Amino acid sequence: MASFTRLAALVAFLSSSANLVAGVATSGSGTTTRYWDCCKPSCAWSMAGLTSPVKTCDIKNQPLANGVTAQSGCNGGTSFMCADQSPWAINDNLAYGFAAVTASNPTCCTCYKLTFTSTSIKGKTMIVQATNTGNDVSGTQFDLAIPGGGFGQFDGCSKEWGATSAVWGAQYGGPNSNTCSSFPSALQPGCGFRWGWMQGQSNPTYVYLSLPSLSPSSHNTR
């Protein structure tokens, strides 16, 4: 399974990615949003083309051995989103993370290079892997997985972490200020990413390039 821990190799790859994937990669532009619903990701189910679906965790944030078949905690089951699917920064200009893409054209486990084109983070780059889908996500949208990003249509976080919905802020978008210290400790670093690396910016625009050479048929890990 490919791993995002081999950072030096990935940074070298990014510097020449346009040439490596010429004629194969897709590109475009759009607007990001954010979410963190704690539900089992769509790409955690068994499906054609995936050798290893996205891992899931139990209510104690421990990996599930039967994660592929376990029902989502948002539908009465035992399978939840793992805390380590939070984003993280490599430096001031490069970060890694995960995102939900449109359910109408799911691209599970595909990696994308997002270059932000607006707000104070204009010019920064984020490499994301598609680990979830949403019927409320458009074809020109990446819904970034960020703790405190708002639980959206489903609130699995209150069940997984034993916290009331008030902790998570607005249903869409989450808190409007840095309240990460009130979050479960495992989610605090990912929550802080929004206020640190992303400088508290909401829904910045981007241009993207898919990265076939970085996209395994399995879930990347940190």
Summary of the structure (lengths in Angstrom):
residues: 222
radius of gyration: 16.3
end to end distance: 11.3
largest distance: 48.5
contacts: 740
relative contact order: 0.26
helix: 22%
strand: 27%
